[in-house]
Amino acid sequence: MKKQIAFLLLIMSCITIAEAQVLTNKSQFTRQDTLRGSITPERAWWELTYYHLDIKVAPDDKFISGSNTISYQVLEPYQTMQIDLQEPMRITKVLQDGQELEVRHDGNAHFINLEKEQVIGANDSIQVFYEGHPREAKNAPWDGGISWEKDKNGNHFIASSCQGLGASVWWPNKDHMYQEANGMTISVNVPSGLMNVSNGRLESVEALEDDTTTYTWKVENPINNYGVNINIGDYVNFSETYKGEKGDLDMNYYVLSYNLEKAKKQFTDAPRMMEAFEHWFGPYPFYEDSFKLVEVPYLGMEHQSSVTYGNQYANGYLGRDLSGTGWGMKFDFIIIHEAGHEWFANNITNKDIADMWIHESFTAYSENLFLDYYYGKEASAAYVIGTRRSIGNKTPIIGTYNVNSEGSGDMYYKGANMLHTIRQLVNDDEKWRQILRGLNKEFYHRTVTTEQIESYISDQSGMDLSKVFDQYLRDVRIPELEYTIDGTELSYRWNNVVNGFEMPVEITIDGNTRTIKPTQEFQKMQLPVKKFTFSVDKDYYVNSKAITH
């Protein structure tokens, strides 16, 4: 027994900390995680083309019922389709061509047996009927579901939020990020006196005899599942036309009736956001669907063309500056951050939630770029550097693939500081701007992988940035520039880095700035004087450490 234990300890000692972490994480995943997070055979054979979500919301009962018509094209012959809907919601029946189909339930995944032969290239649809009391949001938007609240006048105030948790928490769909519907119709029936606001443009309003009203919204562009939303309340609307890069853009605002005047003042940040982000990222990606800000009973989220807002009509993040520099009080955090997601999350969408840094790193970085556009480079640098105090460096930014597992929360500000560092490496602000705009053009309305984003930035910058991405996305260590001073000789190297890391960095010696190219081996530099001051440019997310031999 002792020999077995000794052997086990020897084997364990050969496993790196990173490998041990992966093994630990794998043990936490379930069959349901795999069904949700992987492209199963029952998903792979058909391509999603369109949704028509047609539901009734009963606020007093916290109940949703209705159907989703799912249109698809056959890629390979197969007879079983996976549709996702999370308990306690339940599928009541599924129809194709008027015929009811057999459904096998496996937790939150539901396998539908199709009777008719599925022929490659054919376009078809099924209608999934469902009902139930959807999960109530516990701490929206982070721990989401449906928020069933009331405004200060006692009117129902309801909203959905489901990033990470998944859209299938409240409606049946193909709940994986790799594929998006090409468009969508959303019909929501609510008690008269309330209004529903969803994605896209309002197509019709139908008052019914049972004292309910159906609001139908139409989305013309591809849309990811978690970006679909319902928002129900005593809304009033005001609007403006923004003269953008692609022409006139309708900007609509839906707020509670008693917040109208506050909103008219606070929402002036919306056209300022649009101007800055069209400059940095290119045209707003959804002109056909308009842009909306919609007040909700939680902080807010990036629902496509229906960005939700709950920042209490205050600048900063609920009145606080996340950077501690003062610059975060120059804008309404939710308007800027959540609208930034229209480019990174809604236009460019990760295929696997493990790559959610593509959404959050670029959008956290967009806060810095907003400041750059209006207040200059020094202000923006101070802000993004200030946000480093929120970085934990406990687990990697990239999560585990194929099990619906997002990475560390460091995807926000560690990711933003990685991008700020890469901007320094590019060392040409116009070139950097064209890279950001190019991303949104190259991957317009597409789902992507980390590798695609990494390759594009490396190719367009003309630098191999693979080790930089490895360091900041896949490792928890901060690069450390070790240096020694011996008379007139400066020695330096990178420590705390992945193998092969050779990132250039700017240093200042006696007030003079120069770029050095450290490796993991000590390099030497001769200086004309024995006593000199030495510092590393703070725009690079690295540490420095003086050492003695």
C-alpha positions as CSV (number, residue, x, y, z in Angstrom):
1,M,0.0,0.0,0.0
2,K,2.8,2.4,0.9
3,K,4.5,1.7,-2.5
4,Q,1.2,2.4,-4.3
5,I,0.9,5.7,-2.4
6,A,4.5,6.6,-3.2
7,F,4.0,5.8,-6.9
8,L,0.8,7.9,-6.9
9,L,2.7,10.8,-5.4
10,L,5.5,10.5,-8.0
11,I,2.9,10.5,-10.8
12,M,1.2,13.5,-9.3
13,S,4.5,15.4,-9.0
14,C,4.9,15.1,-12.8
15,I,1.7,16.9,-13.4
16,T,2.0,20.6,-13.8
17,I,-0.2,23.0,-11.8
18,A,-2.0,23.9,-15.0
19,E,-2.6,20.3,-15.9
20,A,-3.9,19.5,-12.4
21,Q,-6.3,22.5,-12.7
22,V,-7.6,21.1,-16.0
23,L,-8.1,17.7,-14.4
24,T,-9.9,19.2,-11.4
25,N,-12.1,21.2,-13.7
26,K,-13.0,18.2,-15.9
27,S,-14.2,16.3,-12.9
28,Q,-16.7,19.0,-12.2
29,F,-18.5,18.7,-15.6
30,T,-21.5,16.6,-16.2
31,R,-23.3,15.0,-19.1
32,Q,-25.7,17.9,-19.2
33,D,-22.7,20.3,-19.5
34,T,-21.5,18.3,-22.6
35,L,-25.0,18.2,-24.1
36,R,-25.2,21.9,-23.7
37,G,-21.7,22.9,-24.6
38,S,-20.7,20.6,-27.5
39,I,-21.8,20.3,-31.1
40,T,-23.6,17.0,-30.7
41,P,-24.5,14.8,-33.7
42,E,-28.1,15.9,-33.1
43,R,-27.0,19.5,-33.7
44,A,-24.4,19.1,-36.4
45,W,-26.6,17.8,-39.2
46,W,-28.9,20.9,-39.5
47,E,-28.2,24.6,-39.9
48,L,-30.4,27.0,-38.1
49,T,-31.9,29.7,-40.4
50,Y,-34.8,31.4,-38.6
51,Y,-36.8,31.6,-35.4
52,H,-40.4,32.8,-34.8
53,L,-40.9,33.0,-31.1
54,D,-44.6,33.5,-30.3
55,I,-45.4,33.7,-26.6
56,K,-47.8,34.9,-23.9
57,V,-46.4,36.3,-20.7
58,A,-48.7,36.2,-17.6
59,P,-47.0,38.5,-15.0
60,D,-49.3,37.7,-12.1
61,D,-48.5,34.0,-12.4
62,K,-44.9,34.4,-13.5
63,F,-45.8,32.1,-16.4
64,I,-44.7,31.9,-20.0
65,S,-46.4,29.8,-22.7
66,G,-46.4,29.6,-26.5
67,S,-44.2,28.2,-29.3
68,N,-41.0,28.7,-31.3
69,T,-41.0,27.8,-34.9
70,I,-37.5,26.7,-35.8
71,S,-36.5,26.9,-39.5
72,Y,-33.5,25.0,-40.7
73,Q,-31.6,23.6,-43.7
74,V,-30.5,20.0,-43.8
75,L,-26.7,19.6,-44.1
76,E,-26.5,15.8,-43.6
77,P,-29.2,13.1,-43.5
78,Y,-30.2,12.5,-39.9
79,Q,-33.6,11.9,-38.2
80,T,-33.0,13.2,-34.6
81,M,-32.8,16.9,-33.6
82,Q,-31.6,18.3,-30.3
83,I,-33.6,21.3,-28.9
84,D,-32.7,22.8,-25.5
85,L,-35.1,24.0,-22.8
86,Q,-34.2,24.2,-19.2
87,E,-36.3,22.9,-16.3
88,P,-38.8,23.7,-14.9
89,M,-40.0,24.9,-18.4
90,R,-41.4,21.9,-20.4
91,I,-42.0,21.1,-24.0
92,T,-45.7,20.1,-24.4
93,K,-45.6,19.0,-28.1
94,V,-43.6,19.4,-31.3
95,L,-45.2,19.5,-34.8
96,Q,-43.8,19.2,-38.3
97,D,-46.3,19.6,-41.2
98,G,-49.1,19.3,-38.7
99,Q,-47.9,15.9,-37.4
100,E,-47.0,15.5,-33.7
101,L,-43.5,14.1,-33.2
102,E,-42.0,11.9,-30.5
103,V,-39.7,13.7,-28.1
104,R,-37.2,12.0,-25.8
105,H,-36.2,14.2,-22.8
106,D,-32.7,14.1,-21.3
107,G,-32.6,16.8,-18.6
108,N,-32.4,20.1,-20.4
109,A,-31.8,18.5,-23.8
110,H,-34.7,17.2,-25.8
111,F,-34.3,14.9,-28.8
112,I,-37.0,15.1,-31.4
113,N,-37.6,12.1,-33.8
114,L,-38.4,13.5,-37.2
115,E,-40.8,11.3,-39.3
116,K,-40.1,12.7,-42.8
117,E,-36.8,11.9,-44.5
118,Q,-34.3,14.7,-44.1
119,V,-32.8,15.4,-47.5
120,I,-29.5,17.4,-47.9
121,G,-30.2,20.9,-49.0
122,A,-33.9,20.8,-48.0
123,N,-35.4,23.7,-46.0
124,D,-37.9,22.8,-43.3
125,S,-39.2,23.8,-39.9
126,I,-40.6,22.4,-36.7
127,Q,-42.9,24.2,-34.2
128,V,-42.0,23.6,-30.5
129,F,-44.8,24.3,-28.0
130,Y,-43.8,24.9,-24.4
131,E,-44.9,26.4,-21.1
132,G,-43.9,26.9,-17.5
133,H,-42.6,29.1,-14.7
134,P,-39.1,30.0,-15.9
135,R,-36.2,30.3,-13.5
136,E,-36.4,33.5,-11.7
137,A,-33.2,35.6,-11.9
138,K,-31.3,35.5,-8.6
139,N,-28.8,38.2,-9.3
140,A,-29.3,39.5,-12.8
141,P,-27.5,39.7,-15.2
142,W,-24.8,37.4,-13.7
143,D,-27.2,34.8,-12.3
144,G,-30.0,35.4,-14.7
145,G,-33.4,34.1,-15.8
146,I,-36.5,36.3,-15.7
147,S,-36.7,39.3,-13.4
148,W,-40.3,39.7,-12.2
149,E,-40.3,43.1,-10.5
150,K,-42.6,46.1,-10.1
151,D,-41.9,49.7,-10.7
152,K,-42.6,52.4,-8.0
153,N,-46.1,52.8,-9.3
154,G,-46.9,49.2,-8.8
155,N,-46.8,48.2,-12.5
156,H,-45.1,45.0,-13.6
157,F,-41.5,45.5,-14.6
158,I,-40.1,42.3,-16.2
159,A,-37.0,41.5,-18.2
160,S,-34.9,38.5,-19.3
161,S,-31.1,38.0,-18.9
162,C,-29.4,34.8,-19.7
163,Q,-25.7,35.1,-20.7
164,G,-23.9,31.9,-19.7
165,L,-27.0,30.4,-18.3
166,G,-28.4,30.2,-21.8
167,A,-31.4,31.4,-23.7
168,S,-33.1,28.0,-23.1
169,V,-33.8,29.1,-19.6
170,W,-36.9,30.8,-21.0
171,W,-37.4,29.6,-24.6
172,P,-36.7,26.5,-26.6
173,N,-33.9,26.8,-29.2
174,K,-30.6,25.5,-30.5
175,D,-28.7,26.7,-27.4
176,H,-25.1,26.8,-28.6
177,M,-23.1,29.8,-29.6
178,Y,-21.6,28.4,-32.8
179,Q,-24.6,29.0,-35.0
180,E,-27.0,32.0,-35.2
181,A,-30.4,32.4,-36.7
182,N,-30.2,34.6,-39.9
183,G,-33.1,36.6,-38.5
184,M,-36.0,36.4,-36.1
185,T,-39.6,37.4,-35.4
186,I,-40.5,37.9,-31.7
187,S,-44.2,38.1,-30.8
188,V,-45.0,38.7,-27.1
189,N,-48.5,39.0,-25.7
190,V,-48.8,40.9,-22.5
191,P,-51.6,42.5,-20.4
192,S,-52.9,45.7,-21.9
193,G,-51.3,48.8,-20.3
194,L,-47.9,47.2,-20.5
195,M,-45.5,47.2,-23.4
196,N,-43.0,44.6,-24.5
197,V,-39.8,45.7,-26.1
198,S,-37.6,43.2,-27.9
199,N,-34.9,43.1,-30.5
200,G,-35.1,44.6,-33.9
201,R,-37.9,46.9,-35.1
202,L,-41.5,47.0,-33.9
203,E,-43.5,45.5,-36.7
204,S,-47.0,45.5,-35.3
205,V,-49.2,46.1,-32.2
206,E,-52.4,44.1,-31.9
207,A,-54.9,44.8,-29.1
208,L,-57.0,41.7,-28.4
209,E,-60.5,41.2,-26.9
210,D,-59.1,39.5,-23.7
211,D,-57.5,42.8,-22.6
212,T,-54.1,41.8,-23.8
213,T,-51.8,43.2,-26.5
214,T,-49.3,41.5,-28.7
215,Y,-46.1,43.3,-29.7
216,T,-44.3,41.8,-32.7
217,W,-40.7,42.7,-33.4
218,K,-38.6,41.7,-36.4
219,V,-34.8,41.2,-36.5
220,E,-33.3,41.4,-40.0
221,N,-29.7,40.4,-39.0
222,P,-28.1,37.3,-37.5
223,I,-28.6,37.1,-33.8
224,N,-27.1,35.0,-31.0
225,N,-29.5,33.3,-28.6
226,Y,-28.6,35.0,-25.4
227,G,-29.0,38.4,-27.1
228,V,-32.7,37.7,-27.6
229,N,-34.8,39.5,-24.9
230,I,-38.1,40.5,-23.6
231,N,-38.6,43.7,-21.6
232,I,-42.1,44.4,-20.2
233,G,-43.1,47.6,-18.4
234,D,-44.9,50.9,-18.4
235,Y,-42.6,52.3,-21.1
236,V,-42.6,55.6,-22.9
237,N,-40.5,56.1,-26.0
238,F,-38.3,58.9,-27.4
239,S,-35.9,58.8,-30.3
240,E,-33.4,60.6,-32.5
241,T,-31.7,60.0,-35.8
242,Y,-27.9,59.6,-35.8
243,K,-26.0,60.5,-38.9
244,G,-23.6,57.5,-39.1
245,E,-21.1,55.9,-41.4
246,K,-23.8,54.0,-43.2
247,G,-26.4,56.8,-43.2
248,D,-29.3,57.6,-40.9
249,L,-29.5,55.3,-37.8
250,D,-32.7,55.3,-35.8
251,M,-31.9,55.4,-32.0
252,N,-34.8,54.6,-29.8
253,Y,-35.1,54.8,-26.0
254,Y,-37.7,53.0,-23.9
255,V,-37.8,54.1,-20.3
256,L,-40.3,54.0,-17.4
257,S,-42.8,56.8,-17.8
258,Y,-41.6,58.7,-14.6
259,N,-38.0,58.5,-15.7
260,L,-38.5,60.3,-19.1
261,E,-36.8,63.6,-18.3
262,K,-33.8,61.9,-16.5
263,A,-33.4,59.6,-19.5
264,K,-33.4,62.5,-22.0
265,K,-30.5,64.0,-20.1
266,Q,-28.5,60.8,-19.3
267,F,-28.9,59.1,-22.7
268,T,-27.0,61.9,-24.5
269,D,-24.1,59.5,-24.0
270,A,-25.7,57.2,-26.6
271,P,-24.9,59.2,-29.7
272,R,-21.5,60.1,-28.2
273,M,-20.9,56.4,-27.8
274,M,-21.9,55.8,-31.4
275,E,-19.6,58.4,-32.8
276,A,-16.6,57.1,-30.8
277,F,-17.2,53.4,-31.6
278,E,-17.9,53.9,-35.3
279,H,-14.5,55.7,-35.4
280,W,-12.7,52.9,-33.6
281,F,-14.6,49.8,-34.7
282,G,-16.4,50.7,-38.0
283,P,-20.1,51.1,-38.8
284,Y,-22.7,50.1,-36.2
285,P,-23.4,46.5,-37.3
286,F,-27.2,46.5,-37.2
287,Y,-28.5,49.6,-39.0
288,E,-31.4,47.6,-40.4
289,D,-32.6,46.8,-36.8
290,S,-32.0,50.2,-35.3
291,F,-30.3,50.9,-31.9
292,K,-32.3,50.8,-28.7
293,L,-31.6,51.5,-25.0
294,V,-34.3,49.8,-22.8
295,E,-34.7,50.4,-19.1
296,V,-34.7,47.2,-17.0
297,P,-34.9,46.3,-13.3
298,Y,-31.3,45.1,-13.2
299,L,-27.9,46.7,-14.1
300,G,-28.0,46.0,-17.9
301,M,-26.8,43.8,-20.7
302,E,-25.8,43.7,-24.4
303,H,-29.0,42.3,-26.0
304,Q,-28.5,43.0,-29.7
305,S,-30.2,46.2,-30.9
306,S,-32.1,46.2,-27.6
307,V,-29.3,47.1,-25.1
308,T,-30.7,47.0,-21.6
309,Y,-30.0,49.8,-19.0
310,G,-30.3,49.9,-15.2
311,N,-27.4,52.2,-14.1
312,Q,-29.7,54.5,-12.1
313,Y,-29.1,57.4,-14.5
314,A,-25.7,58.0,-13.0
315,N,-22.2,58.2,-14.5
316,G,-19.6,55.6,-13.6
317,Y,-20.6,52.1,-12.6
318,L,-23.6,52.8,-10.3
319,G,-22.0,56.1,-9.5
320,R,-18.5,54.6,-8.9
321,D,-15.3,54.8,-11.0
322,L,-13.9,51.3,-11.5
323,S,-10.5,52.7,-12.4
324,G,-10.1,54.9,-9.3
325,T,-8.7,57.6,-11.5
326,G,-11.7,59.9,-11.9
327,W,-11.9,59.2,-15.6
328,G,-14.6,56.6,-15.1
329,M,-17.0,59.3,-14.0
330,K,-16.9,61.0,-17.4
331,F,-19.4,58.5,-18.9
332,D,-22.3,56.3,-18.1
333,F,-20.6,52.9,-17.7
334,I,-23.6,50.8,-18.8
335,I,-24.3,52.8,-21.9
336,I,-20.7,52.7,-23.1
337,H,-19.8,49.1,-22.1
338,E,-23.0,47.3,-23.0
339,A,-23.3,49.2,-26.3
340,G,-19.7,48.4,-27.1
341,H,-20.9,44.8,-27.2
342,E,-22.8,45.5,-30.4
343,W,-19.4,45.2,-32.1
344,F,-17.8,42.5,-29.9
345,A,-20.4,39.9,-28.8
346,N,-23.2,40.7,-31.2
347,N,-21.4,41.4,-34.5
348,I,-18.4,39.2,-33.7
349,T,-19.6,36.3,-31.5
350,N,-17.6,33.5,-29.8
351,K,-18.4,30.0,-31.1
352,D,-17.7,28.5,-27.7
353,I,-18.3,30.3,-24.4
354,A,-14.8,29.3,-23.3
355,D,-13.7,32.1,-25.7
356,M,-15.9,34.7,-24.1
357,W,-12.9,37.0,-23.7
358,I,-13.6,38.0,-27.3
359,H,-16.8,39.6,-26.0
360,E,-15.5,41.0,-22.7
361,S,-11.9,41.9,-23.3
362,F,-12.6,44.1,-26.3
363,T,-15.6,45.7,-24.7
364,A,-13.9,46.5,-21.5
365,Y,-11.2,48.0,-23.7
366,S,-13.8,50.0,-25.5
367,E,-14.3,52.0,-22.3
368,N,-10.7,53.1,-22.6
369,L,-11.2,53.9,-26.4
370,F,-14.3,56.0,-25.6
371,L,-12.1,58.1,-23.3
372,D,-9.4,58.3,-25.9
373,Y,-11.8,59.7,-28.5
374,Y,-13.1,62.5,-26.3
375,Y,-10.4,63.1,-23.7
376,G,-7.2,62.0,-25.2
377,K,-4.6,59.2,-25.0
378,E,-3.3,60.0,-21.5
379,A,-6.8,59.9,-20.0
380,S,-7.6,56.6,-21.7
381,A,-4.2,55.1,-20.6
382,A,-4.7,56.2,-17.0
383,Y,-8.2,54.6,-17.0
384,V,-7.2,51.2,-18.4
385,I,-4.1,51.0,-16.1
386,G,-6.3,51.9,-13.2
387,T,-8.6,49.0,-13.8
388,R,-5.7,46.6,-13.1
389,R,-6.7,46.7,-9.5
390,S,-9.7,44.5,-10.4
391,I,-7.5,41.7,-11.9
392,G,-7.2,38.5,-9.8
393,N,-4.8,36.4,-11.9
394,K,-6.1,33.2,-10.2
395,T,-7.3,31.2,-13.3
396,P,-6.8,31.6,-17.0
397,I,-9.0,33.9,-19.1
398,I,-9.9,31.1,-21.6
399,G,-12.3,28.4,-20.2
400,T,-12.8,24.7,-20.9
401,Y,-14.1,23.9,-24.4
402,N,-17.3,21.9,-25.2
403,V,-18.8,22.0,-21.8
404,N,-20.3,25.6,-21.7
405,S,-17.6,26.8,-19.4
406,E,-16.5,30.4,-19.5
407,G,-13.1,31.4,-18.2
408,S,-11.9,33.8,-15.5
409,G,-13.6,37.2,-14.8
410,D,-10.1,38.6,-15.7
411,M,-11.4,38.4,-19.3
412,Y,-12.6,42.0,-18.6
413,Y,-9.7,44.1,-17.4
414,K,-6.8,41.7,-17.8
415,G,-8.0,41.3,-21.4
416,A,-8.4,45.1,-21.8
417,N,-4.8,45.6,-20.5
418,M,-3.6,42.9,-22.9
419,L,-5.1,44.8,-25.8
420,H,-3.7,48.1,-24.5
421,T,-0.3,46.4,-24.4
422,I,-0.6,45.1,-27.9
423,R,-1.5,48.7,-29.0
424,Q,2.0,49.7,-27.7
425,L,3.6,46.9,-29.6
426,V,1.9,48.0,-32.9
427,N,3.2,51.5,-32.1
428,D,1.0,53.1,-34.8
429,D,-2.4,54.3,-33.6
430,E,-3.9,54.5,-37.0
431,K,-2.8,51.0,-37.9
432,W,-4.2,49.8,-34.6
433,R,-7.5,51.5,-35.4
434,Q,-7.6,49.8,-38.8
435,I,-7.0,46.4,-37.1
436,L,-10.0,47.0,-34.8
437,R,-12.2,48.1,-37.7
438,G,-10.8,45.2,-39.8
439,L,-11.9,42.7,-37.3
440,N,-15.5,43.9,-37.5
441,K,-15.3,43.8,-41.3
442,E,-13.6,40.5,-41.7
443,F,-15.8,38.7,-39.1
444,Y,-19.0,40.7,-39.8
445,H,-22.0,38.9,-38.4
446,R,-19.9,35.8,-37.8
447,T,-19.1,33.4,-35.0
448,V,-15.4,32.9,-34.3
449,T,-12.7,31.2,-32.4
450,T,-9.8,32.6,-30.4
451,E,-7.4,31.3,-33.0
452,Q,-9.1,33.3,-35.7
453,I,-8.9,36.5,-33.7
454,E,-5.3,35.9,-32.7
455,S,-4.3,35.1,-36.3
456,Y,-6.0,38.2,-37.7
457,I,-4.3,40.6,-35.2
458,S,-0.9,39.0,-35.7
459,D,-1.2,39.0,-39.5
460,Q,-2.4,42.6,-39.7
461,S,0.2,43.9,-37.2
462,G,3.0,42.1,-39.0
463,M,4.1,40.5,-35.7
464,D,3.9,37.0,-34.3
465,L,1.9,37.7,-31.2
466,S,1.2,34.0,-30.4
467,K,3.3,34.0,-27.2
468,V,1.7,37.3,-26.0
469,F,-1.7,35.7,-26.3
470,D,-0.5,32.6,-24.6
471,Q,0.8,34.6,-21.8
472,Y,-2.2,36.7,-21.1
473,L,-5.1,34.4,-22.1
474,R,-3.8,30.9,-21.1
475,D,-1.5,31.7,-18.2
476,V,-2.1,33.4,-14.8
477,R,1.4,35.0,-14.4
478,I,2.2,38.6,-15.1
479,P,5.5,38.9,-17.1
480,E,8.2,40.2,-14.9
481,L,11.2,42.2,-16.3
482,E,14.1,41.3,-14.0
483,Y,17.1,43.6,-14.2
484,T,20.4,44.3,-12.5
485,I,22.6,47.4,-12.5
486,D,26.3,46.9,-12.1
487,G,28.2,50.1,-12.6
488,T,27.4,51.2,-16.2
489,E,26.0,47.8,-17.2
490,L,22.3,47.1,-17.2
491,S,21.3,43.4,-17.5
492,Y,17.7,42.3,-18.1
493,R,15.5,39.4,-19.0
494,W,11.9,38.1,-18.9
495,N,10.8,35.9,-16.0
496,N,7.4,34.5,-15.0
497,V,6.6,33.9,-18.7
498,V,5.6,31.1,-21.0
499,N,8.4,29.4,-23.0
500,G,9.5,31.5,-26.0
501,F,8.1,34.8,-24.7
502,E,10.1,37.6,-26.3
503,M,7.8,40.7,-26.1
504,P,9.5,44.1,-26.7
505,V,9.0,46.7,-24.0
506,E,9.7,50.4,-23.6
507,I,11.9,51.6,-20.7
508,T,13.0,55.0,-19.6
509,I,16.7,55.6,-18.5
510,D,17.4,59.1,-17.1
511,G,14.3,60.5,-18.8
512,N,15.1,59.0,-22.2
513,T,12.8,56.3,-23.6
514,R,14.0,53.4,-25.6
515,T,12.6,50.0,-26.7
516,I,14.4,46.8,-25.6
517,K,13.7,43.2,-26.7
518,P,14.2,41.0,-23.6
519,T,14.2,37.2,-23.9
520,Q,14.3,34.7,-21.1
521,E,18.1,34.9,-21.1
522,F,20.0,37.9,-19.6
523,Q,21.0,40.6,-22.1
524,K,23.4,43.4,-21.3
525,M,23.4,47.1,-22.1
526,Q,26.3,49.5,-21.6
527,L,25.4,53.0,-20.3
528,P,27.7,56.1,-20.1
529,V,27.1,56.8,-16.4
530,K,27.2,54.7,-13.3
531,K,24.1,56.2,-11.6
532,F,20.9,56.4,-13.5
533,T,17.2,56.1,-13.1
534,F,15.3,53.2,-14.6
535,S,11.6,52.5,-15.2
536,V,9.3,50.4,-17.4
537,D,6.5,52.1,-19.3
538,K,3.3,51.5,-17.4
539,D,1.3,51.1,-20.6
540,Y,2.7,47.6,-20.8
541,Y,0.9,45.2,-18.4
542,V,4.1,43.8,-16.9
543,N,6.0,44.0,-13.6
544,S,9.6,44.9,-13.1
545,K,12.0,43.7,-10.4
546,A,15.5,44.7,-9.5
547,I,17.6,41.6,-8.5
548,T,21.1,41.2,-7.1
549,H,23.5,38.3,-8.0
